Amino acid sequence: MTDLKLIAFDAEDLSVIAAHLQDAVLRIEDMAFLKSERRFAAVTNRFDWSHAAEAGGKGRNFVRRRAGLRIERVTGAKVQGLDLAKKDQVLSLLTLTFEEGDAPQGRITLAFAGGGA
């Protein structure tokens, strides 16, 4: 498979990335807010939806792929419903959402199964 590289400039673009990351799994230690670099980064194992479609939905052909998520110009990060001390805790990413603020600012939320964000 050729590497898939996506970039988002607006909420619509982010929804495409969210679709590709739907049901991705990662551990808490696989996420980092790099304050001095104003960056949030995460490494996930995403379900390859396009591969599943090409395989005709046959279960034995389902695969996961490593995927990096990088968000630039981050001025802060908050956690809700997650215990950051549980570094090995596995999370299932449901979606990414964008809430507009004063242009060009806004808030991106990573929503996890079980209510964490």
HUDAGI-V607187 format. One record per pair of residues at least 24 apart in sequence whose C-alpha atoms are under 8 Angstrom apart, sorted by the first residue. I is the first residue (numbers start at 1). J is the second residue. Records with the same first field share a line. If there is no record, write none. Layout:
I = J + J
This chain:
11 = 97 + 98
14 = 96 + 97 + 98
15 = 96 + 97
17 = 96
18 = 95 + 96 + 97
19 = 95
20 = 46 + 47 + 48 + 49
21 = 46 + 47 + 93 + 94 + 95
22 = 46 + 47 + 93 + 94 + 95
23 = 47 + 92 + 93 + 94 + 95
24 = 92 + 93 + 94
25 = 90 + 91 + 92 + 93
26 = 90 + 91 + 92 + 93
27 = 87 + 88 + 89 + 90 + 91
28 = 84 + 86 + 87 + 88 + 89 + 90 + 91
29 = 87 + 88
33 = 77
35 = 74 + 75 + 76
38 = 72 + 73 + 74 + 75 + 76
39 = 70 + 71 + 72 + 73 + 74
40 = 70 + 71 + 72 + 74
41 = 68 + 69 + 70 + 71
42 = 68 + 69 + 70
43 = 67 + 68 + 69
44 = 68 + 69
79 = 116 + 117
80 = 116 + 117
81 = 115 + 116 + 117
82 = 116 + 117
